[in-house]
Amino acid sequence: MFHRLDQSLGGTEKWVASALLALTTALACIQVFNRYLLHFEIMGIGDLYVYTYVLCLYASLAYTTKVGGHTSVEVLENFFKRRSPIASRLHGLVMQVISLLILLVFLSPVTYTLRDAVRFPEWAILVPWFNVNWLVYAMFLSLCLSVYHMLRNLYLSLADSRREPE
């Protein structure tokens, strides 16, 4: 059950991040084309592509956590791999625990920010239909998904280290 949930979450995160990156790129190209070639700026496109880019970053944060990228210093990890496989595994586990603790520390103020964002909607100026608090909702969801993926990766690392004693 969790394997299927994890696969669908990862696929959704990857698809959302890819679609938002494509949309951000298209909006930036439209803005550059309009501004510099046609000398006509469409108000709100700049704000809209900044918002889509931030949402893309949040989606890619959760996906990157799922695949285990960019959560540890790889130079130190490679040093431990050359020295001892046990030290390498221990370093990996310690880095996962530290990363999880950091995410949990950040989750506390984000929860308060989310509470305020739900209570007080804030609408964008140039894109009046866009609720800027959606960025806060996305940040909270991204951090929650990252915590889930970190817990899953930690569980899999512990299960893997028990299976292959050295």
GROMACS elastic network, one bead per residue, 0.5 to 0.9 nm:
[ bonds ]
;  ai    aj funct       b0    kb
    1     4     6  0.53602   500
    1     5     6  0.62800   500
    1     6     6  0.85974   500
    2     6     6  0.58404   500
    2     7     6  0.83974   500
    3     6     6  0.50664   500
    3     7     6  0.61213   500
    3     8     6  0.86290   500
    4     7     6  0.50841   500
    4     8     6  0.61663   500
    4     9     6  0.85083   500
    5     8     6  0.52162   500
    5     9     6  0.60204   500
    5    10     6  0.84929   500
    6     9     6  0.50951   500
    6    10     6  0.60210   500
    6    11     6  0.84554   500
    6    66     6  0.87112   500
    6   149     6  0.83278   500
    6   152     6  0.89192   500
    7    10     6  0.51784   500
    7    11     6  0.60443   500
    7    12     6  0.84895   500
    8    11     6  0.50555   500
    8    12     6  0.59794   500
    8    13     6  0.84726   500
    9    12     6  0.51177   500
    9    13     6  0.60558   500
    9    14     6  0.85268   500
    9    63     6  0.85953   500
    9   145     6  0.86182   500
   10    13     6  0.51196   500
   10    14     6  0.60788   500
   10    15     6  0.84809   500
   10    62     6  0.83662   500
   10    63     6  0.60859   500
   10    66     6  0.69191   500
   10    67     6  0.85492   500
   11    14     6  0.51512   500
   11    15     6  0.60174   500
   11    16     6  0.84996   500
   11    63     6  0.85498   500
   12    15     6  0.50617   500
   12    16     6  0.59719   500
   12    17     6  0.84334   500
   12    63     6  0.89351   500
   13    16     6  0.52022   500
   13    17     6  0.60474   500
   13    18     6  0.84665   500
   13    59     6  0.55996   500
   13    60     6  0.69051   500
   13    62     6  0.69405   500
   13    63     6  0.56357   500
   14    17     6  0.52146   500
   14    18     6  0.60366   500
   14    19     6  0.85101   500
   14    59     6  0.73623   500
   14    60     6  0.69377   500
   14    62     6  0.89199   500
   14    63     6  0.61614   500
   15    18     6  0.51160   500
   15    19     6  0.59754   500
   15    20     6  0.84445   500
   15    59     6  0.89902   500
   16    19     6  0.51610   500
   16    20     6  0.60034   500
   16    21     6  0.84155   500
   16    55     6  0.89188   500
   16    56     6  0.72719   500
   16    59     6  0.65710   500
   16    60     6  0.83720   500
   17    20     6  0.52292   500
   17    21     6  0.60269   500
   17    22     6  0.85967   500
   17    55     6  0.78193   500
   17    57     6  0.72899   500
   17    58     6  0.80550   500
   17    59     6  0.51521   500
   17    60     6  0.54663   500
   17    63     6  0.83290   500
   18    21     6  0.50794   500
   18    22     6  0.61756   500
   18    23     6  0.85796   500
   18    56     6  0.75995   500
   18    59     6  0.89342   500
   18    60     6  0.84273   500
   19    22     6  0.51166   500
   19    23     6  0.61224   500
   19    24     6  0.85291   500
   19    56     6  0.82165   500
   20    24     6  0.59257   500
   20    25     6  0.84350   500
   20    52     6  0.59699   500
   20    53     6  0.68002   500
   20    55     6  0.72526   500
   20    56     6  0.52786   500
   20    57     6  0.89846   500
   20    59     6  0.88264   500
   21    24     6  0.50268   500
   21    25     6  0.61001   500
   21    26     6  0.85437   500
   21    52     6  0.76578   500
   21    53     6  0.66248   500
   21    56     6  0.60070   500
   21    57     6  0.87216   500
   22    25     6  0.51163   500
   22    26     6  0.61260   500
   22    27     6  0.86015   500
   23    26     6  0.50476   500
   23    27     6  0.60801   500
   23    28     6  0.85223   500
   23    49     6  0.76978   500
   23    52     6  0.73511   500
   23    53     6  0.85462   500
   24    27     6  0.51569   500
   24    28     6  0.61125   500
   24    29     6  0.85843   500
   24    48     6  0.83045   500
   24    49     6  0.50591   500
   24    50     6  0.75914   500
   24    51     6  0.86619   500
   24    52     6  0.58834   500
   24    53     6  0.58045   500
   24    56     6  0.84020   500
   25    28     6  0.51254   500
   25    29     6  0.61508   500
   25    30     6  0.85961   500
   25    49     6  0.79623   500
   25    53     6  0.88034   500
   26    29     6  0.51080   500
   26    30     6  0.61331   500
   26    31     6  0.85652   500
   26    49     6  0.86835   500
   27    30     6  0.50568   500
   27    31     6  0.60998   500
   27    32     6  0.86279   500
   27    45     6  0.65851   500
   27    46     6  0.77574   500
   27    48     6  0.78747   500
   27    49     6  0.58043   500
   28    31     6  0.50522   500
   28    32     6  0.61722   500
   28    33     6  0.85221   500
   28    45     6  0.78954   500
   28    46     6  0.73463   500
   28    49     6  0.65819   500
   29    32     6  0.51300   500
   29    33     6  0.59789   500
   29    34     6  0.84468   500
   30    33     6  0.50814   500
   30    34     6  0.59900   500
   30    35     6  0.83784   500
   30    45     6  0.83169   500
   31    34     6  0.52111   500
   31    35     6  0.59022   500
   31    36     6  0.83530   500
   31    40     6  0.89479   500
   31    41     6  0.68911   500
   31    42     6  0.72446   500
   31    45     6  0.65907   500
   31    46     6  0.69781   500
   32    35     6  0.51722   500
   32    36     6  0.57630   500
   32    37     6  0.75546   500
   32    41     6  0.86525   500
   33    36     6  0.56869   500
   33    37     6  0.52766   500
   33    38     6  0.66449   500
   33    39     6  0.83960   500
   33    40     6  0.87829   500
   34    37     6  0.58097   500
   34    39     6  0.59971   500
   34    40     6  0.51993   500
   34    41     6  0.56851   500
   34    42     6  0.73439   500
   35    38     6  0.59601   500
   35    40     6  0.50633   500
   35    42     6  0.80372   500
   36    39     6  0.52810   500
   36    40     6  0.77223   500
   36    41     6  0.86343   500
   37    40     6  0.80817   500
   38    41     6  0.82714   500
   41    45     6  0.85359   500
   42    45     6  0.62098   500
   42    46     6  0.83549   500
   43    46     6  0.72422   500
   43    47     6  0.83310   500
   43   126     6  0.64846   500
   43   127     6  0.82553   500
   44    47     6  0.51872   500
   44    48     6  0.59954   500
   44    49     6  0.86347   500
   44   125     6  0.83241   500
   44   127     6  0.53459   500
   44   128     6  0.89157   500
   45    49     6  0.60950   500
   45    50     6  0.85280   500
   45   126     6  0.84220   500
   45   127     6  0.80807   500
   46    49     6  0.54082   500
   46    50     6  0.63417   500
   46    51     6  0.87723   500
   47    50     6  0.51550   500
   47    51     6  0.62621   500
   47    52     6  0.87178   500
   47   124     6  0.84837   500
   47   126     6  0.70968   500
   47   127     6  0.72136   500
   48    51     6  0.51206   500
   48    52     6  0.62089   500
   48    53     6  0.85244   500
   48   126     6  0.86259   500
   48   127     6  0.69906   500
   48   130     6  0.84903   500
   49    53     6  0.59234   500
   49    54     6  0.85315   500
   50    53     6  0.50495   500
   50    54     6  0.62473   500
   50    55     6  0.87019   500
   51    54     6  0.52086   500
   51    55     6  0.63146   500
   51    56     6  0.85816   500
   51   132     6  0.81358   500
   51   135     6  0.73746   500
   52    55     6  0.50666   500
   52    56     6  0.60559   500
   52    57     6  0.86472   500
   53    57     6  0.62227   500
   53    58     6  0.87419   500
   54    57     6  0.50249   500
   54    58     6  0.63849   500
   54    59     6  0.87576   500
   54   135     6  0.73115   500
   54   138     6  0.89630   500
   54   139     6  0.89701   500
   55    58     6  0.51275   500
   55    59     6  0.62816   500
   55    60     6  0.86019   500
   55   134     6  0.87956   500
   55   135     6  0.65425   500
   55   138     6  0.65089   500
   55   139     6  0.78856   500
   56    59     6  0.51620   500
   56    60     6  0.60698   500
   56    61     6  0.85014   500
   57    60     6  0.51003   500
   57    61     6  0.60246   500
   57    62     6  0.88027   500
   58    61     6  0.50660   500
   58    62     6  0.65946   500
   58    63     6  0.88533   500
   58   135     6  0.88129   500
   58   138     6  0.65903   500
   58   139     6  0.59644   500
   58   141     6  0.83921   500
   58   142     6  0.55116   500
   58   143     6  0.81760   500
   59    62     6  0.54173   500
   59    63     6  0.64048   500
   59    64     6  0.86559   500
   59   138     6  0.79575   500
   59   139     6  0.86709   500
   59   141     6  0.88622   500
   59   142     6  0.62461   500
   60    64     6  0.58169   500
   60    65     6  0.83666   500
   60   142     6  0.85964   500
   61    64     6  0.51781   500
   61    65     6  0.61809   500
   61    66     6  0.86564   500
   61   142     6  0.68244   500
   61   143     6  0.82030   500
   61   146     6  0.72698   500
   62    65     6  0.51868   500
   62    66     6  0.63277   500
   62   141     6  0.87587   500
   62   142     6  0.54092   500
   62   143     6  0.70622   500
   62   144     6  0.84208   500
   62   145     6  0.57212   500
   62   147     6  0.86082   500
   62   149     6  0.76174   500
   63    67     6  0.64571   500
   63    68     6  0.85996   500
   63    69     6  0.89111   500
   63   142     6  0.89437   500
   63   145     6  0.84956   500
   63   146     6  0.78041   500
   63   149     6  0.84947   500
   64    67     6  0.53116   500
   64    68     6  0.60850   500
   64    69     6  0.53278   500
   64    70     6  0.71156   500
   64    71     6  0.84407   500
   64   146     6  0.85298   500
   65    69     6  0.61299   500
   65    70     6  0.76218   500
   65    71     6  0.70769   500
   65   145     6  0.85479   500
   65   146     6  0.57217   500
   65   147     6  0.85004   500
   65   149     6  0.61679   500
   65   150     6  0.66505   500
   65   153     6  0.87692   500
   66    69     6  0.78454   500
   66   145     6  0.85420   500
   66   146     6  0.70898   500
   66   148     6  0.85657   500
   66   150     6  0.70931   500
   66   152     6  0.83757   500
   66   153     6  0.74520   500
   67   149     6  0.84467   500
   67   153     6  0.86111   500
   68    71     6  0.65196   500
   68    72     6  0.87368   500
   68   149     6  0.86443   500
   68   150     6  0.82475   500
   68   153     6  0.75789   500
   69    72     6  0.77381   500
   70    73     6  0.76083   500
   70    74     6  0.83316   500
   71    74     6  0.88121   500
   71    95     6  0.75608   500
   71    96     6  0.75187   500
   71    99     6  0.68027   500
   72    75     6  0.89254   500
   72    76     6  0.85948   500
   72    77     6  0.78297   500
   72    92     6  0.78823   500
   72    95     6  0.60711   500
   72    96     6  0.78093   500
   72    99     6  0.80690   500
   73    76     6  0.58496   500
   73    77     6  0.64893   500
   73    78     6  0.89368   500
   73    95     6  0.85525   500
   74    78     6  0.59712   500
   74    79     6  0.84733   500
   75    78     6  0.52092   500
   75    79     6  0.62991   500
   75    80     6  0.88215   500
   76    79     6  0.50100   500
   76    80     6  0.63524   500
   76    81     6  0.86809   500
   76    91     6  0.86159   500
   77    80     6  0.51741   500
   77    81     6  0.62072   500
   77    82     6  0.88247   500
   77    88     6  0.62396   500
   77    89     6  0.89697   500
   77    91     6  0.68773   500
   77    92     6  0.73471   500
   78    82     6  0.63709   500
   78    83     6  0.87460   500
   78    88     6  0.78750   500
   79    82     6  0.54148   500
   79    83     6  0.64822   500
   79    84     6  0.88529   500
   79    88     6  0.82095   500
   80    83     6  0.50178   500
   80    84     6  0.58892   500
   80    85     6  0.71717   500
   80    86     6  0.85194   500
   80    87     6  0.58279   500
   80    89     6  0.85688   500
   80    91     6  0.75946   500
   81    84     6  0.55977   500
   81    85     6  0.55153   500
   81    86     6  0.83698   500
   81    87     6  0.73127   500
   81    88     6  0.50202   500
   81    89     6  0.83211   500
   82    85     6  0.75815   500
   82    88     6  0.83581   500
   83    86     6  0.89357   500
   83    87     6  0.75148   500
   83    88     6  0.80064   500
   84    87     6  0.52243   500
   84    88     6  0.62119   500
   84    89     6  0.87387   500
   85    89     6  0.62004   500
   85    90     6  0.85569   500
   85   166     6  0.83278   500
   86    89     6  0.51574   500
   86    90     6  0.61248   500
   86    91     6  0.85103   500
   86   165     6  0.89821   500
   86   166     6  0.73969   500
   87    90     6  0.50020   500
   87    91     6  0.59773   500
   87    92     6  0.85006   500
   88    91     6  0.50809   500
   88    92     6  0.61644   500
   88    93     6  0.86777   500
   89    92     6  0.50052   500
   89    93     6  0.61955   500
   89    94     6  0.85839   500
   89   157     6  0.82777   500
   89   161     6  0.75209   500
   90    93     6  0.51249   500
   90    94     6  0.61117   500
   90    95     6  0.85411   500
   91    94     6  0.51122   500
   91    95     6  0.60720   500
   91    96     6  0.85509   500
   92    95     6  0.51838   500
   92    96     6  0.61759   500
   92    97     6  0.86804   500
   92   157     6  0.83564   500
   93    96     6  0.50956   500
   93    97     6  0.62010   500
   93    98     6  0.85981   500
   93   154     6  0.68952   500
   93   157     6  0.71327   500
   93   158     6  0.78077   500
   94    97     6  0.51378   500
   94    98     6  0.61037   500
   94    99     6  0.85108   500
   95    98     6  0.50765   500
   95    99     6  0.59877   500
   95   100     6  0.84535   500
   96    99     6  0.50889   500
   96   100     6  0.60624   500
   96   101     6  0.85817   500
   96   150     6  0.68895   500
   96   151     6  0.85828   500
   96   153     6  0.79296   500
   96   154     6  0.64068   500
   97   100     6  0.50602   500
   97   101     6  0.61546   500
   97   102     6  0.86331   500
   97   150     6  0.83042   500
   97   151     6  0.87615   500
   97   154     6  0.74946   500
   98   101     6  0.50801   500
   98   102     6  0.61971   500
   98   103     6  0.86648   500
   99   102     6  0.51101   500
   99   103     6  0.62425   500
   99   104     6  0.86447   500
   99   150     6  0.78663   500
  100   103     6  0.51206   500
  100   104     6  0.61901   500
  100   105     6  0.86575   500
  100   146     6  0.85094   500
  100   147     6  0.64206   500
  100   150     6  0.61283   500
  100   151     6  0.74656   500
  101   104     6  0.50348   500
  101   105     6  0.61741   500
  101   106     6  0.86777   500
  102   105     6  0.50790   500
  102   106     6  0.62956   500
  102   107     6  0.85790   500
  103   106     6  0.50985   500
  103   107     6  0.60395   500
  103   143     6  0.69393   500
  103   144     6  0.87446   500
  103   146     6  0.77755   500
  103   147     6  0.66527   500
  104   108     6  0.68130   500
  104   143     6  0.85038   500
  104   144     6  0.89934   500
  104   147     6  0.73489   500
  105   108     6  0.58064   500
  105   109     6  0.78375   500
  106   109     6  0.60152   500
  106   110     6  0.64231   500
  106   111     6  0.87938   500
  106   143     6  0.82830   500
  107   110     6  0.50536   500
  107   111     6  0.60187   500
  107   112     6  0.88696   500
  107   140     6  0.74611   500
  107   143     6  0.67338   500
  107   144     6  0.78021   500
  108   111     6  0.52326   500
  108   112     6  0.67928   500
  108   113     6  0.89189   500
  109   112     6  0.51637   500
  109   113     6  0.62411   500
  109   114     6  0.85568   500
  110   114     6  0.59692   500
  110   115     6  0.85372   500
  110   136     6  0.79434   500
  110   139     6  0.78546   500
  110   140     6  0.63429   500
  110   143     6  0.87138   500
  111   115     6  0.62090   500
  111   116     6  0.87499   500
  111   140     6  0.70705   500
  112   115     6  0.50633   500
  112   116     6  0.63944   500
  112   117     6  0.85931   500
  113   116     6  0.51979   500
  113   117     6  0.60681   500
  113   118     6  0.86707   500
  113   136     6  0.72941   500
  113   140     6  0.89283   500
  114   118     6  0.61580   500
  114   119     6  0.86134   500
  114   133     6  0.81757   500
  114   136     6  0.60856   500
  114   137     6  0.64343   500
  114   139     6  0.88281   500
  114   140     6  0.69809   500
  115   118     6  0.53072   500
  115   119     6  0.63701   500
  115   120     6  0.87304   500
  116   119     6  0.50653   500
  116   120     6  0.59465   500
  116   121     6  0.85118   500
  117   120     6  0.52824   500
  117   121     6  0.59935   500
  117   122     6  0.77561   500
  117   132     6  0.88817   500
  117   133     6  0.55007   500
  117   134     6  0.83397   500
  117   136     6  0.69340   500
  117   137     6  0.79016   500
  118   121     6  0.64507   500
  118   133     6  0.75701   500
  118   137     6  0.85035   500
  120   133     6  0.85202   500
  121   131     6  0.66004   500
  121   132     6  0.76741   500
  121   133     6  0.63279   500
  122   130     6  0.86104   500
  122   131     6  0.56712   500
  122   132     6  0.56446   500
  122   133     6  0.61285   500
  123   127     6  0.79717   500
  123   128     6  0.59422   500
  123   129     6  0.68637   500
  123   130     6  0.58381   500
  123   132     6  0.56369   500
  123   133     6  0.78524   500
  124   127     6  0.53506   500
  124   128     6  0.51155   500
  124   129     6  0.71856   500
  124   130     6  0.56393   500
  124   131     6  0.61794   500
  124   132     6  0.58744   500
  125   128     6  0.54784   500
  125   129     6  0.89307   500
  125   130     6  0.86544   500
  126   129     6  0.89502   500
  126   130     6  0.89325   500
  127   130     6  0.56785   500
  127   131     6  0.87940   500
  128   131     6  0.77527   500
  130   133     6  0.86321   500
  130   134     6  0.80362   500
  131   134     6  0.57609   500
  131   135     6  0.82223   500
  132   135     6  0.58412   500
  132   136     6  0.76446   500
  133   136     6  0.50264   500
  133   137     6  0.64017   500
  133   138     6  0.86338   500
  134   138     6  0.60782   500
  134   139     6  0.84827   500
  135   138     6  0.50393   500
  135   139     6  0.61011   500
  135   140     6  0.86526   500
  136   140     6  0.61891   500
  136   141     6  0.85643   500
  137   140     6  0.52244   500
  137   141     6  0.61770   500
  137   142     6  0.85148   500
  138   141     6  0.50593   500
  138   142     6  0.59283   500
  138   143     6  0.85387   500
  139   142     6  0.50470   500
  139   143     6  0.61866   500
  139   144     6  0.86123   500
  140   143     6  0.51995   500
  140   144     6  0.61773   500
  140   145     6  0.86064   500
  141   144     6  0.50726   500
  141   145     6  0.60972   500
  141   146     6  0.84713   500
  142   145     6  0.51330   500
  142   146     6  0.60449   500
  142   147     6  0.86121   500
  143   147     6  0.61493   500
  143   148     6  0.86003   500
  144   147     6  0.51140   500
  144   148     6  0.62706   500
  144   149     6  0.86805   500
  145   149     6  0.61311   500
  145   150     6  0.85069   500
  146   149     6  0.50363   500
  146   150     6  0.59869   500
  146   151     6  0.85041   500
  147   150     6  0.50433   500
  147   151     6  0.61142   500
  147   152     6  0.85145   500
  148   151     6  0.52109   500
  148   152     6  0.61651   500
  148   153     6  0.86151   500
  149   153     6  0.59938   500
  149   154     6  0.84294   500
  150   153     6  0.50557   500
  150   154     6  0.59954   500
  150   155     6  0.84610   500
  151   154     6  0.50820   500
  151   155     6  0.60870   500
  151   156     6  0.85852   500
  152   155     6  0.50627   500
  152   156     6  0.61402   500
  152   157     6  0.85313   500
  153   156     6  0.50529   500
  153   157     6  0.60132   500
  153   158     6  0.85404   500
  154   157     6  0.50314   500
  154   158     6  0.61239   500
  154   159     6  0.84988   500
  155   158     6  0.51812   500
  155   159     6  0.60814   500
  155   160     6  0.84735   500
  156   159     6  0.50064   500
  156   160     6  0.59307   500
  156   161     6  0.85093   500
  157   161     6  0.60815   500
  157   162     6  0.86164   500
  158   161     6  0.51353   500
  158   162     6  0.62822   500
  158   163     6  0.87356   500
  159   162     6  0.52370   500
  159   163     6  0.63674   500
  159   164     6  0.89718   500
  160   163     6  0.51507   500
  160   164     6  0.64178   500
  161   164     6  0.54353   500
  161   165     6  0.64841   500
  162   165     6  0.61247   500
